[in-house]
């Protein structure tokens, strides 16, 4: 369990950056900010690029908070 905590502590800033970029983009285009819209925006912003671990984890965080 300690290894999991270390891993997430290390990845936390990158996950927050991904989520923050998606929220900022939603605000720029004046769309509603919701779990679904953030998830959609993340997918739009990273559809052509390499999806890295931070992006996948950000999407997982959004999915987990729904349950």
Long-range contacts (C-beta under 8 A, 24 or more apart in sequence): 11-53, 11-54, 11-57, 14-53, 14-54, 14-57, 15-54, 15-57, 15-58, 15-61, 17-54, 18-42, 18-54, 18-55, 18-58, 19-58, 19-61, 19-62, 21-45, 22-58, 35-62, 35-65, 35-66, 38-62, 39-63
